[in-house]
Amino acid sequence: IAFCSQMTQKLCDVNKLAYEEKSVQYIEALKELAYWKTRNYQLQEADKYWLKAYDLSTEVHESEVNVMSSMILCEMAAIKSALRLFDDGLNLLEKAKKIEIQMSSIHSAKYKNILNLEKILLETQAKNAPKKANKAGFLKKIAPN
């Protein structure tokens, strides 16, 4: 995996030289690099590349509402979840939902995938939330009426 990540980094550099930084080809290379960084558990680096790909996609398409943006936001949300930044992940999914609604109907397959990812992230957040002591329940157990 590390080898693939290094090769993808070189591909990214070549694409930047061959095309230009603000091109779809360079964005695709950044996405591939982010994917390999994720597979190599370099999540903060992967997040950085996804963010760069997102920013460039909004510049290249001259709008936040474009064919790449919601997918990139979902990838970023998954990474935020892995980093235990659940609120950030949920915010990214909310943004992705708004983009998909603007891009197509509410019944699109992408929109359903976003809703499914949001459900999974919320469930994961709930499972990983610190348990709060329920004082009332505890008191009833030790001193019932």
C-alpha positions as CSV (number, residue, x, y, z in Angstrom):
1,I,0.0,0.0,0.0
2,A,2.8,2.4,0.8
3,F,4.3,1.7,-2.6
4,C,1.0,2.5,-4.3
5,S,0.8,5.7,-2.3
6,Q,4.3,6.8,-3.4
7,M,3.5,6.0,-7.0
8,T,0.2,7.9,-6.8
9,Q,2.1,10.9,-5.4
10,K,4.4,10.7,-8.4
11,L,1.4,10.5,-10.7
12,C,-0.1,13.5,-9.0
13,D,3.1,15.5,-9.6
14,V,3.2,14.4,-13.3
15,N,-0.4,15.4,-13.8
16,K,0.2,18.7,-12.2
17,L,3.1,19.3,-14.7
18,A,1.3,17.8,-17.7
19,Y,-2.0,19.5,-17.4
20,E,-2.2,22.3,-14.8
21,E,-3.1,22.5,-11.2
22,K,-6.6,23.6,-11.9
23,S,-7.7,20.7,-14.1
24,V,-10.0,17.7,-13.7
25,Q,-7.0,15.4,-14.3
26,Y,-5.1,16.9,-11.4
27,I,-8.2,16.6,-9.2
28,E,-8.5,13.0,-10.1
29,A,-4.9,12.4,-9.2
30,L,-5.4,14.1,-5.8
31,K,-8.4,11.9,-5.1
32,E,-6.4,8.8,-6.0
33,L,-3.6,10.0,-3.7
34,A,-6.1,10.7,-0.9
35,Y,-7.6,7.2,-1.4
36,W,-4.1,5.6,-1.0
37,K,-3.3,7.7,2.0
38,T,-6.5,6.5,3.6
39,R,-5.7,2.9,2.8
40,N,-2.3,3.5,4.4
41,Y,-4.0,4.9,7.6
42,Q,-2.5,8.3,7.0
43,L,-5.9,9.9,7.7
44,Q,-4.8,13.5,8.4
45,E,-2.8,13.5,5.2
46,A,-5.7,12.0,3.3
47,D,-8.0,14.6,4.7
48,K,-5.7,17.3,3.5
49,Y,-5.7,15.9,-0.1
50,W,-9.5,15.5,-0.1
51,L,-9.8,19.1,1.0
52,K,-7.5,20.2,-1.7
53,A,-9.4,18.2,-4.3
54,Y,-12.7,19.7,-3.0
55,D,-11.3,23.3,-3.2
56,L,-10.0,22.7,-6.7
57,S,-13.2,21.1,-7.9
58,T,-15.2,24.2,-6.8
59,E,-12.7,26.4,-8.7
60,V,-12.6,24.3,-11.8
61,H,-16.4,23.9,-12.0
62,E,-16.8,27.5,-10.8
63,S,-19.4,26.3,-8.3
64,E,-19.6,24.3,-5.1
65,V,-22.5,22.4,-6.8
66,N,-20.7,20.0,-9.1
67,V,-20.4,16.4,-10.0
68,M,-17.4,15.8,-7.7
69,S,-18.2,17.8,-4.6
70,S,-20.7,15.7,-2.7
71,M,-18.6,12.5,-3.2
72,I,-15.5,14.3,-1.9
73,L,-17.4,15.6,1.1
74,C,-18.6,12.1,1.9
75,E,-15.0,10.8,1.8
76,M,-14.0,13.6,4.1
77,A,-16.9,12.8,6.4
78,A,-15.7,9.1,6.7
79,I,-12.2,10.3,7.5
80,K,-13.5,12.7,10.1
81,S,-15.5,9.8,11.7
82,A,-12.3,7.7,11.8
83,L,-10.6,10.5,13.5
84,R,-13.5,10.7,16.0
85,L,-14.5,14.2,14.7
86,F,-18.1,13.2,14.5
87,D,-19.6,16.7,14.4
88,D,-17.3,17.7,11.6
89,G,-18.3,14.6,9.7
90,L,-22.0,15.3,10.2
91,N,-21.5,18.9,9.0
92,L,-19.8,17.6,5.8
93,L,-22.6,15.1,5.2
94,E,-25.2,17.9,5.6
95,K,-23.3,20.0,3.1
96,A,-23.2,17.0,0.7
97,K,-27.0,16.5,1.1
98,K,-27.6,20.1,0.2
99,I,-25.4,19.8,-2.9
100,E,-27.1,16.6,-4.0
101,I,-30.6,18.2,-3.6
102,Q,-29.4,21.1,-5.8
103,M,-27.8,18.7,-8.3
104,S,-30.8,16.3,-8.7
105,S,-34.0,15.1,-7.2
106,I,-34.2,14.0,-3.6
107,H,-34.7,10.5,-4.8
108,S,-31.3,10.1,-6.4
109,A,-29.1,7.2,-5.5
110,K,-26.3,9.5,-4.3
111,Y,-28.7,11.2,-1.9
112,K,-29.8,7.8,-0.5
113,N,-26.1,6.9,0.0
114,I,-25.5,10.1,1.8
115,L,-28.5,9.5,4.2
116,N,-27.1,5.9,4.8
117,L,-23.7,7.3,5.6
118,E,-25.2,9.8,7.9
119,K,-27.1,7.1,9.8
120,I,-23.9,5.0,10.1
121,L,-21.9,7.9,11.4
122,L,-24.6,8.8,13.9
123,E,-24.7,5.2,15.1
124,T,-20.9,5.1,15.4
125,Q,-20.9,8.4,17.3
126,A,-23.5,7.0,19.7
127,K,-21.5,3.8,20.3
128,N,-18.3,5.8,20.9
129,A,-19.8,8.5,23.1
130,P,-18.6,8.5,26.7
131,K,-21.1,6.9,29.0
132,K,-22.6,9.5,31.4
133,A,-23.6,8.3,34.8
134,N,-27.3,8.3,35.3
135,K,-27.5,9.6,38.9
136,A,-31.2,9.1,39.3
137,G,-31.1,5.5,38.0
138,F,-28.1,4.8,40.2
139,L,-29.8,6.2,43.3
140,K,-32.9,4.1,42.7
141,K,-30.7,1.0,42.6
142,I,-28.9,1.7,45.8
143,A,-31.8,3.3,47.8
144,P,-35.2,2.1,46.4
145,N,-38.3,3.8,47.9
